[in-house]
Amino acid sequence: MLAHAPVALNPTVIHETYHSLVFKLKWAPEEAGRVLREALDDSSILFLNQTRETTRIGLGLAESYRLGGRDALILANFLHPRVAEFLTFDRTILSQKKIKRGQNELKIRSP
């Protein structure tokens, strides 16, 4: 089993973060890319790959919790036995408070 990781990321979170940094916060694309590549290179950060099964779970979450596609896909990735809590500023996701699937439960809160 992996050691406790204080931070976990996935591909969709990386790309949504890039979009927010560049198009909303007006960072230079090169700076946003550099910072995000540093996060990807940090071996203490748990990186959760997206799979076909993750995609299926995400579709189920979208239907069950009335979420948008990207939000559901992100949450499906983090609905993982090694991840207990999901921090976000996204009001739609925050309104859920927690997501469950089988034995896995993901608590959702703002940072």
N, CA, C and O atoms as CSV, one atom per row, in Angstrom:
chain,resi,resn,atom,element,x,y,z
A,1,MET,N,N,0.844,-1.192,0.000
A,1,MET,CA,C,0.000,0.000,0.000
A,1,MET,C,C,0.881,1.245,0.000
A,1,MET,O,O,1.936,1.279,0.633
A,2,LEU,N,N,0.431,2.253,-0.715
A,2,LEU,CA,C,1.187,3.506,-0.784
A,2,LEU,C,C,1.171,4.234,0.548
A,2,LEU,O,O,0.224,4.123,1.326
A,3,ALA,N,N,2.232,4.975,0.791
A,3,ALA,CA,C,2.268,5.843,1.966
A,3,ALA,C,C,1.226,6.943,1.778
A,3,ALA,O,O,0.837,7.262,0.654
A,4,HIS,N,N,0.791,7.505,2.875
A,4,HIS,CA,C,-0.205,8.577,2.819
A,4,HIS,C,C,0.297,9.723,1.939
A,4,HIS,O,O,1.395,10.239,2.149
A,5,ALA,N,N,-0.495,10.109,0.974
A,5,ALA,CA,C,-0.148,11.230,0.103
A,5,ALA,C,C,-1.054,12.406,0.453
A,5,ALA,O,O,-2.276,12.270,0.402
A,6,PRO,N,N,-0.490,13.546,0.805
A,6,PRO,CA,C,-1.316,14.692,1.182
A,6,PRO,C,C,-2.056,15.302,-0.006
A,6,PRO,O,O,-3.041,16.018,0.176
A,7,VAL,N,N,-1.586,15.021,-1.219
A,7,VAL,CA,C,-2.184,15.602,-2.419
A,7,VAL,C,C,-2.319,14.511,-3.469
A,7,VAL,O,O,-1.433,13.670,-3.623
A,8,ALA,N,N,-3.435,14.531,-4.190
A,8,ALA,CA,C,-3.636,13.623,-5.320
A,8,ALA,C,C,-4.123,14.449,-6.506
A,8,ALA,O,O,-4.875,15.410,-6.340
A,9,LEU,N,N,-3.688,14.068,-7.692
A,9,LEU,CA,C,-4.066,14.754,-8.931
A,9,LEU,C,C,-4.507,13.735,-9.967
A,9,LEU,O,O,-4.251,12.539,-9.828
A,10,ASN,N,N,-5.173,14.221,-11.008
A,10,ASN,CA,C,-5.486,13.391,-12.162
A,10,ASN,C,C,-5.385,14.250,-13.418
A,10,ASN,O,O,-5.245,15.468,-13.309
A,11,PRO,N,N,-5.452,13.655,-14.606
A,11,PRO,CA,C,-5.293,14.439,-15.832
A,11,PRO,C,C,-6.294,15.582,-15.978
A,11,PRO,O,O,-5.920,16.680,-16.392
A,12,THR,N,N,-7.553,15.340,-15.646
A,12,THR,CA,C,-8.569,16.380,-15.821
A,12,THR,C,C,-8.319,17.558,-14.895
A,12,THR,O,O,-8.487,18.708,-15.302
A,13,VAL,N,N,-7.919,17.295,-13.657
A,13,VAL,CA,C,-7.628,18.380,-12.716
A,13,VAL,C,C,-6.449,19.217,-13.225
A,13,VAL,O,O,-6.490,20.446,-13.166
A,14,ILE,N,N,-5.411,18.559,-13.722
A,14,ILE,CA,C,-4.253,19.295,-14.262
A,14,ILE,C,C,-4.700,20.223,-15.384
A,14,ILE,O,O,-4.326,21.396,-15.403
A,15,HIS,N,N,-5.489,19.715,-16.311
A,15,HIS,CA,C,-5.880,20.531,-17.459
A,15,HIS,C,C,-6.910,21.597,-17.103
A,15,HIS,O,O,-6.879,22.686,-17.676
A,16,GLU,N,N,-7.808,21.318,-16.187
A,16,GLU,CA,C,-8.736,22.361,-15.737
A,16,GLU,C,C,-7.986,23.451,-14.968
A,16,GLU,O,O,-8.327,24.630,-15.073
A,17,THR,N,N,-6.975,23.065,-14.204
A,17,THR,CA,C,-6.160,24.048,-13.485
A,17,THR,C,C,-5.414,24.934,-14.479
A,17,THR,O,O,-5.364,26.153,-14.314
A,18,TYR,N,N,-4.839,24.323,-15.503
A,18,TYR,CA,C,-4.153,25.105,-16.540
A,18,TYR,C,C,-5.126,26.127,-17.135
A,18,TYR,O,O,-4.792,27.305,-17.266
A,19,HIS,N,N,-6.316,25.676,-17.490
A,19,HIS,CA,C,-7.308,26.570,-18.089
A,19,HIS,C,C,-7.633,27.742,-17.156
A,19,HIS,O,O,-7.686,28.892,-17.592
A,20,SER,N,N,-7.849,27.443,-15.873
A,20,SER,CA,C,-8.164,28.505,-14.913
A,20,SER,C,C,-7.004,29.477,-14.742
A,20,SER,O,O,-7.208,30.690,-14.713
A,21,LEU,N,N,-5.786,28.948,-14.629
A,21,LEU,CA,C,-4.620,29.818,-14.451
A,21,LEU,C,C,-4.421,30.748,-15.639
A,21,LEU,O,O,-4.168,31.941,-15.466
A,22,VAL,N,N,-4.534,30.202,-16.841
A,22,VAL,CA,C,-4.240,30.994,-18.045
A,22,VAL,C,C,-5.404,31.892,-18.447
A,22,VAL,O,O,-5.204,33.075,-18.723
A,23,PHE,N,N,-6.615,31.345,-18.484
A,23,PHE,CA,C,-7.727,32.104,-19.045
A,23,PHE,C,C,-8.526,32.901,-18.022
A,23,PHE,O,O,-9.191,33.872,-18.386
A,24,LYS,N,N,-8.476,32.516,-16.763
A,24,LYS,CA,C,-9.197,33.284,-15.738
A,24,LYS,C,C,-8.263,34.166,-14.926
A,24,LYS,O,O,-8.564,35.332,-14.671
A,25,LEU,N,N,-7.124,33.603,-14.521
A,25,LEU,CA,C,-6.186,34.369,-13.699
A,25,LEU,C,C,-5.110,35.075,-14.525
A,25,LEU,O,O,-4.292,35.818,-13.982
A,26,LYS,N,N,-5.115,34.841,-15.830
A,26,LYS,CA,C,-4.229,35.530,-16.785
A,26,LYS,C,C,-2.741,35.255,-16.565
A,26,LYS,O,O,-1.907,36.124,-16.817
A,27,TRP,N,N,-2.404,34.046,-16.096
A,27,TRP,CA,C,-0.999,33.649,-16.014
A,27,TRP,C,C,-0.458,33.466,-17.419
A,27,TRP,O,O,-1.219,33.182,-18.344
A,28,ALA,N,N,0.825,33.623,-17.587
A,28,ALA,CA,C,1.469,33.289,-18.856
A,28,ALA,C,C,1.370,31.770,-19.036
A,28,ALA,O,O,1.583,31.027,-18.078
A,29,PRO,N,N,1.052,31.296,-20.245
A,29,PRO,CA,C,0.940,29.857,-20.471
A,29,PRO,C,C,2.193,29.082,-20.049
A,29,PRO,O,O,2.089,27.982,-19.505
A,30,GLU,N,N,3.367,29.651,-20.297
A,30,GLU,CA,C,4.615,28.976,-19.941
A,30,GLU,C,C,4.756,28.816,-18.426
A,30,GLU,O,O,5.250,27.792,-17.954
A,31,GLU,N,N,4.327,29.816,-17.670
A,31,GLU,CA,C,4.406,29.749,-16.212
A,31,GLU,C,C,3.432,28.698,-15.673
A,31,GLU,O,O,3.789,27.902,-14.805
A,32,ALA,N,N,2.219,28.701,-16.184
A,32,ALA,CA,C,1.239,27.700,-15.750
A,32,ALA,C,C,1.739,26.296,-16.074
A,32,ALA,O,O,1.642,25.395,-15.240
A,33,GLY,N,N,2.265,26.107,-17.263
A,33,GLY,CA,C,2.794,24.804,-17.653
A,33,GLY,C,C,3.945,24.371,-16.761
A,33,GLY,O,O,4.028,23.208,-16.365
A,34,ARG,N,N,4.838,25.313,-16.443
A,34,ARG,CA,C,5.990,24.995,-15.594
A,34,ARG,C,C,5.539,24.536,-14.214
A,34,ARG,O,O,6.018,23.523,-13.705
A,35,VAL,N,N,4.617,25.281,-13.610
A,35,VAL,CA,C,4.135,24.956,-12.265
A,35,VAL,C,C,3.429,23.594,-12.264
A,35,VAL,O,O,3.629,22.791,-11.352
A,36,LEU,N,N,2.624,23.343,-13.258
A,36,LEU,CA,C,1.902,22.075,-13.308
A,36,LEU,C,C,2.829,20.893,-13.600
A,36,LEU,O,O,2.617,19.797,-13.082
A,37,ARG,N,N,3.851,21.109,-14.424
A,37,ARG,CA,C,4.842,20.049,-14.655
A,37,ARG,C,C,5.610,19.737,-13.373
A,37,ARG,O,O,5.938,18.579,-13.115
A,38,GLU,N,N,5.897,20.758,-12.570
A,38,GLU,CA,C,6.548,20.527,-11.271
A,38,GLU,C,C,5.676,19.637,-10.395
A,38,GLU,O,O,6.183,18.737,-9.725
A,39,ALA,N,N,4.380,19.881,-10.396
A,39,ALA,CA,C,3.467,19.043,-9.614
A,39,ALA,C,C,3.478,17.604,-10.144
A,39,ALA,O,O,3.476,16.650,-9.365
A,40,LEU,N,N,3.488,17.457,-11.457
A,40,LEU,CA,C,3.518,16.115,-12.047
A,40,LEU,C,C,4.808,15.374,-11.722
A,40,LEU,O,O,4.812,14.148,-11.603
A,41,ASP,N,N,5.893,16.109,-11.582
A,41,ASP,CA,C,7.197,15.500,-11.294
A,41,ASP,C,C,7.408,15.206,-9.807
A,41,ASP,O,O,8.365,14.520,-9.450
A,42,ASP,N,N,6.543,15.706,-8.950
A,42,ASP,CA,C,6.690,15.523,-7.500
A,42,ASP,C,C,6.235,14.111,-7.120
A,42,ASP,O,O,5.045,13.801,-7.186
A,43,SER,N,N,7.160,13.278,-6.731
A,43,SER,CA,C,6.841,11.877,-6.430
A,43,SER,C,C,6.013,11.707,-5.160
A,43,SER,O,O,5.493,10.617,-4.920
A,44,SER,N,N,5.874,12.738,-4.345
A,44,SER,CA,C,5.047,12.620,-3.141
A,44,SER,C,C,3.562,12.823,-3.448
A,44,SER,O,O,2.714,12.571,-2.592
A,45,ILE,N,N,3.246,13.270,-4.651
A,45,ILE,CA,C,1.857,13.491,-5.049
A,45,ILE,C,C,1.324,12.227,-5.703
A,45,ILE,O,O,1.928,11.706,-6.641
A,46,LEU,N,N,0.205,11.738,-5.216
A,46,LEU,CA,C,-0.455,10.568,-5.782
A,46,LEU,C,C,-1.111,10.983,-7.096
A,46,LEU,O,O,-1.906,11.922,-7.125
A,47,PHE,N,N,-0.783,10.291,-8.172
A,47,PHE,CA,C,-1.383,10.596,-9.467
A,47,PHE,C,C,-2.335,9.470,-9.830
A,47,PHE,O,O,-1.933,8.310,-9.915
A,48,LEU,N,N,-3.592,9.814,-10.042
A,48,LEU,CA,C,-4.634,8.840,-10.334
A,48,LEU,C,C,-4.946,8.853,-11.824
A,48,LEU,O,O,-5.495,9.824,-12.344
A,49,ASN,N,N,-4.596,7.779,-12.497
A,49,ASN,CA,C,-4.864,7.670,-13.929
A,49,ASN,C,C,-6.332,7.404,-14.190
A,49,ASN,O,O,-7.023,6.790,-13.377
A,50,GLN,N,N,-6.795,7.871,-15.324
A,50,GLN,CA,C,-8.176,7.639,-15.729
A,50,GLN,C,C,-8.216,6.397,-16.608
A,50,GLN,O,O,-7.389,6.222,-17.503
A,51,THR,N,N,-9.183,5.547,-16.337
A,51,THR,CA,C,-9.325,4.297,-17.073
A,51,THR,C,C,-10.747,4.206,-17.637
A,51,THR,O,O,-11.588,5.071,-17.391
A,52,ARG,N,N,-10.984,3.160,-18.383
A,52,ARG,CA,C,-12.331,2.908,-18.898
A,52,ARG,C,C,-13.309,2.754,-17.721
A,52,ARG,O,O,-14.429,3.263,-17.767
A,53,GLU,N,N,-12.872,2.047,-16.669
A,53,GLU,CA,C,-13.736,1.859,-15.503
A,53,GLU,C,C,-13.997,3.185,-14.792
A,53,GLU,O,O,-15.114,3.434,-14.340
A,54,THR,N,N,-12.981,4.031,-14.690
A,54,THR,CA,C,-13.170,5.357,-14.107
A,54,THR,C,C,-14.227,6.126,-14.893
A,54,THR,O,O,-15.076,6.805,-14.316
A,55,THR,N,N,-14.163,6.011,-16.199
A,55,THR,CA,C,-15.125,6.693,-17.068
A,55,THR,C,C,-16.535,6.170,-16.826
A,55,THR,O,O,-17.483,6.953,-16.768
A,56,ARG,N,N,-16.683,4.860,-16.685
A,56,ARG,CA,C,-18.006,4.275,-16.385
A,56,ARG,C,C,-18.532,4.781,-15.033
A,56,ARG,O,O,-19.702,5.144,-14.910
A,57,ILE,N,N,-17.671,4.798,-14.047
A,57,ILE,CA,C,-18.063,5.286,-12.714
A,57,ILE,C,C,-18.491,6.745,-12.814
A,57,ILE,O,O,-19.495,7.145,-12.226
A,58,GLY,N,N,-17.725,7.540,-13.563
A,58,GLY,CA,C,-18.057,8.949,-13.740
A,58,GLY,C,C,-19.431,9.150,-14.365
A,58,GLY,O,O,-20.183,10.031,-13.948
A,59,LEU,N,N,-19.760,8.334,-15.366
A,59,LEU,CA,C,-21.094,8.437,-15.978
A,59,LEU,C,C,-22.185,8.128,-14.962
A,59,LEU,O,O,-23.228,8.782,-14.939
A,60,GLY,N,N,-21.936,7.126,-14.120
A,60,GLY,CA,C,-22.905,6.803,-13.072
A,60,GLY,C,C,-23.064,7.922,-12.063
A,60,GLY,O,O,-24.175,8.224,-11.628
A,61,LEU,N,N,-21.931,8.546,-11.686
A,61,LEU,CA,C,-22.002,9.671,-10.757
A,61,LEU,C,C,-22.740,10.853,-11.378
A,61,LEU,O,O,-23.520,11.525,-10.704
A,62,ALA,N,N,-22.497,11.104,-12.652
A,62,ALA,CA,C,-23.184,12.206,-13.342
A,62,ALA,C,C,-24.697,12.001,-13.277
A,62,ALA,O,O,-25.451,12.937,-13.009
A,63,GLU,N,N,-25.124,10.774,-13.525
A,63,GLU,CA,C,-26.560,10.469,-13.494
A,63,GLU,C,C,-27.108,10.542,-12.073
A,63,GLU,O,O,-28.126,11.193,-11.833
A,64,SER,N,N,-26.448,9.886,-11.139
A,64,SER,CA,C,-26.957,9.785,-9.765
A,64,SER,C,C,-26.963,11.115,-9.026
A,64,SER,O,O,-27.900,11.422,-8.289
A,65,TYR,N,N,-25.904,11.905,-9.229
A,65,TYR,CA,C,-25.753,13.153,-8.470
A,65,TYR,C,C,-26.061,14.399,-9.305
A,65,TYR,O,O,-25.910,15.524,-8.829
A,66,ARG,N,N,-26.490,14.193,-10.544
A,66,ARG,CA,C,-26.830,15.309,-11.450
A,66,ARG,C,C,-25.657,16.263,-11.621
A,66,ARG,O,O,-25.802,17.478,-11.487
A,67,LEU,N,N,-24.489,15.691,-11.919
A,67,LEU,CA,C,-23.263,16.467,-12.113
A,67,LEU,C,C,-22.951,16.613,-13.593
A,67,LEU,O,O,-23.408,15.823,-14.419
A,68,GLY,N,N,-22.166,17.636,-13.915
A,68,GLY,CA,C,-21.646,17.768,-15.266
A,68,GLY,C,C,-20.607,16.686,-15.530
A,68,GLY,O,O,-20.074,16.088,-14.596
A,69,GLY,N,N,-20.324,16.439,-16.793
A,69,GLY,CA,C,-19.421,15.363,-17.182
A,69,GLY,C,C,-18.019,15.458,-16.607
A,69,GLY,O,O,-17.512,14.479,-16.060
A,70,ARG,N,N,-17.379,16.626,-16.720
A,70,ARG,CA,C,-16.013,16.760,-16.191
A,70,ARG,C,C,-15.984,16.654,-14.677
A,70,ARG,O,O,-15.089,16.021,-14.117
A,71,ASP,N,N,-16.961,17.272,-14.004
A,71,ASP,CA,C,-17.005,17.177,-12.541
A,71,ASP,C,C,-17.170,15.720,-12.111
A,71,ASP,O,O,-16.508,15.272,-11.175
A,72,ALA,N,N,-18.037,14.989,-12.780
A,72,ALA,CA,C,-18.263,13.584,-12.435
A,72,ALA,C,C,-17.009,12.751,-12.695
A,72,ALA,O,O,-16.680,11.867,-11.904
A,73,LEU,N,N,-16.311,13.024,-13.791
A,73,LEU,CA,C,-15.088,12.289,-14.101
A,73,LEU,C,C,-14.009,12.566,-13.060
A,73,LEU,O,O,-13.314,11.649,-12.623
A,74,ILE,N,N,-13.869,13.809,-12.668
A,74,ILE,CA,C,-12.891,14.159,-11.630
A,74,ILE,C,C,-13.221,13.420,-10.339
A,74,ILE,O,O,-12.340,12.808,-9.736
A,75,LEU,N,N,-14.467,13.469,-9.913
A,75,LEU,CA,C,-14.851,12.807,-8.664
A,75,LEU,C,C,-14.688,11.294,-8.751
A,75,LEU,O,O,-14.311,10.661,-7.765
A,76,ALA,N,N,-14.963,10.709,-9.901
A,76,ALA,CA,C,-14.788,9.263,-10.080
A,76,ALA,C,C,-13.335,8.867,-9.825
A,76,ALA,O,O,-13.069,7.824,-9.228
A,77,ASN,N,N,-12.403,9.692,-10.272
A,77,ASN,CA,C,-10.987,9.415,-10.038
A,77,ASN,C,C,-10.648,9.427,-8.563
A,77,ASN,O,O,-9.860,8.603,-8.098
A,78,PHE,N,N,-11.228,10.344,-7.833
A,78,PHE,CA,C,-10.884,10.520,-6.425
A,78,PHE,C,C,-11.723,9.659,-5.486
A,78,PHE,O,O,-11.472,9.633,-4.281
A,79,LEU,N,N,-12.710,8.957,-6.024
A,79,LEU,CA,C,-13.503,8.020,-5.239
A,79,LEU,C,C,-12.686,6.729,-5.160
A,79,LEU,O,O,-12.991,5.727,-5.807
A,80,HIS,N,N,-11.667,6.796,-4.363
A,80,HIS,CA,C,-10.582,5.825,-4.337
A,80,HIS,C,C,-10.282,5.507,-2.880
A,80,HIS,O,O,-10.324,6.409,-2.043
A,81,PRO,N,N,-9.982,4.262,-2.550
A,81,PRO,CA,C,-9.758,3.916,-1.142
A,81,PRO,C,C,-8.671,4.744,-0.438
A,81,PRO,O,O,-8.705,4.901,0.783
A,82,ARG,N,N,-7.715,5.268,-1.203
A,82,ARG,CA,C,-6.621,6.026,-0.578
A,82,ARG,C,C,-6.904,7.518,-0.488
A,82,ARG,O,O,-6.070,8.274,0.009
A,83,VAL,N,N,-8.063,7.951,-0.958
A,83,VAL,CA,C,-8.411,9.374,-0.923
A,83,VAL,C,C,-9.683,9.533,-0.086
A,83,VAL,O,O,-10.735,8.999,-0.438
A,84,ALA,N,N,-9.579,10.262,1.008
A,84,ALA,CA,C,-10.718,10.420,1.917
A,84,ALA,C,C,-11.454,11.737,1.718
A,84,ALA,O,O,-12.639,11.849,2.032
A,85,GLU,N,N,-10.741,12.740,1.193
A,85,GLU,CA,C,-11.300,14.088,1.146
A,85,GLU,C,C,-10.920,14.775,-0.152
A,85,GLU,O,O,-9.797,14.645,-0.639
A,86,PHE,N,N,-11.877,15.508,-0.701
A,86,PHE,CA,C,-11.675,16.249,-1.939
A,86,PHE,C,C,-11.884,17.733,-1.643
A,86,PHE,O,O,-12.953,18.129,-1.179
A,87,LEU,N,N,-10.869,18.552,-1.908
A,87,LEU,CA,C,-10.957,19.991,-1.673
A,87,LEU,C,C,-11.183,20.712,-2.996
A,87,LEU,O,O,-10.509,20.438,-3.989
A,88,THR,N,N,-12.133,21.631,-2.997
A,88,THR,CA,C,-12.453,22.343,-4.231
A,88,THR,C,C,-13.079,23.702,-3.921
A,88,THR,O,O,-13.607,23.936,-2.834
A,89,PHE,N,N,-13.002,24.582,-4.907
A,89,PHE,CA,C,-13.714,25.859,-4.844
A,89,PHE,C,C,-14.994,25.794,-5.676
A,89,PHE,O,O,-15.799,26.724,-5.644
A,90,ASP,N,N,-15.184,24.715,-6.411
A,90,ASP,CA,C,-16.321,24.550,-7.318
A,90,ASP,C,C,-17.618,24.411,-6.512
A,90,ASP,O,O,-17.795,23.440,-5.777
A,91,ARG,N,N,-18.515,25.377,-6.652
A,91,ARG,CA,C,-19.748,25.401,-5.859
A,91,ARG,C,C,-20.662,24.218,-6.151
A,91,ARG,O,O,-21.327,23.707,-5.249
A,92,THR,N,N,-20.698,23.782,-7.405
A,92,THR,CA,C,-21.549,22.646,-7.764
A,92,THR,C,C,-21.086,21.388,-7.054
A,92,THR,O,O,-21.894,20.642,-6.502
A,93,ILE,N,N,-19.777,21.156,-7.071
A,93,ILE,CA,C,-19.232,19.975,-6.395
A,93,ILE,C,C,-19.393,20.115,-4.883
A,93,ILE,O,O,-19.744,19.147,-4.208
A,94,LEU,N,N,-19.143,21.301,-4.347
A,94,LEU,CA,C,-19.274,21.517,-2.898
A,94,LEU,C,C,-20.687,21.236,-2.393
A,94,LEU,O,O,-20.866,20.812,-1.252
A,95,SER,N,N,-21.677,21.468,-3.228
A,95,SER,CA,C,-23.059,21.244,-2.799
A,95,SER,C,C,-23.345,19.769,-2.512
A,95,SER,O,O,-24.331,19.451,-1.847
A,96,GLN,N,N,-22.505,18.876,-3.000
A,96,GLN,CA,C,-22.720,17.439,-2.786
A,96,GLN,C,C,-22.349,16.994,-1.374
A,96,GLN,O,O,-22.951,16.052,-0.857
A,97,LYS,N,N,-21.390,17.633,-0.748
A,97,LYS,CA,C,-20.888,17.304,0.602
A,97,LYS,C,C,-20.138,15.964,0.645
A,97,LYS,O,O,-19.068,15.881,1.247
A,98,LYS,N,N,-20.684,14.917,0.016
A,98,LYS,CA,C,-19.964,13.647,-0.094
A,98,LYS,C,C,-20.558,12.841,-1.250
A,98,LYS,O,O,-21.718,13.004,-1.629
A,99,ILE,N,N,-19.723,11.979,-1.782
A,99,ILE,CA,C,-20.100,11.099,-2.878
A,99,ILE,C,C,-19.809,9.677,-2.409
A,99,ILE,O,O,-18.772,9.426,-1.795
A,100,LYS,N,N,-20.713,8.754,-2.694
A,100,LYS,CA,C,-20.517,7.356,-2.305
A,100,LYS,C,C,-20.666,6.452,-3.516
A,100,LYS,O,O,-21.466,6.697,-4.419
A,101,ARG,N,N,-19.862,5.395,-3.496
A,101,ARG,CA,C,-20.021,4.303,-4.463
A,101,ARG,C,C,-19.514,3.042,-3.792
A,101,ARG,O,O,-18.324,2.926,-3.498
A,102,GLY,N,N,-20.404,2.102,-3.550
A,102,GLY,CA,C,-20.018,0.886,-2.846
A,102,GLY,C,C,-19.479,1.228,-1.467
A,102,GLY,O,O,-20.113,1.958,-0.705
A,103,GLN,N,N,-18.310,0.696,-1.153
A,103,GLN,CA,C,-17.671,0.943,0.145
A,103,GLN,C,C,-16.935,2.279,0.194
A,103,GLN,O,O,-16.575,2.743,1.276
A,104,ASN,N,N,-16.711,2.890,-0.938
A,104,ASN,CA,C,-15.918,4.124,-0.998
A,104,ASN,C,C,-16.786,5.356,-0.786
A,104,ASN,O,O,-17.878,5.476,-1.341
A,105,GLU,N,N,-16.272,6.262,0.029
A,105,GLU,CA,C,-16.946,7.534,0.284
A,105,GLU,C,C,-15.914,8.647,0.197
A,105,GLU,O,O,-14.818,8.542,0.747
A,106,LEU,N,N,-16.276,9.697,-0.492
A,106,LEU,CA,C,-15.395,10.840,-0.663
A,106,LEU,C,C,-16.060,12.063,-0.055
A,106,LEU,O,O,-17.109,12.500,-0.528
A,107,LYS,N,N,-15.458,12.620,0.991
A,107,LYS,CA,C,-15.970,13.843,1.608
A,107,LYS,C,C,-15.489,15.028,0.781
A,107,LYS,O,O,-14.350,15.056,0.313
A,108,ILE,N,N,-16.366,15.997,0.611
A,108,ILE,CA,C,-16.058,17.163,-0.223
A,108,ILE,C,C,-16.164,18.420,0.637
A,108,ILE,O,O,-17.146,18.625,1.350
A,109,ARG,N,N,-15.125,19.258,0.550
A,109,ARG,CA,C,-15.154,20.519,1.310
A,109,ARG,C,C,-14.280,21.558,0.606
A,109,ARG,O,O,-13.482,21.235,-0.274
A,110,SER,N,N,-14.453,22.786,1.014
A,110,SER,CA,C,-13.604,23.858,0.485
A,110,SER,C,C,-12.304,23.909,1.271
A,110,SER,O,O,-12.263,23.518,2.438
A,111,PRO,N,N,-11.230,24.395,0.629
A,111,PRO,CA,C,-9.916,24.469,1.326
A,111,PRO,C,C,-9.934,25.464,2.472
A,111,PRO,O,O,-8.922,25.643,3.150
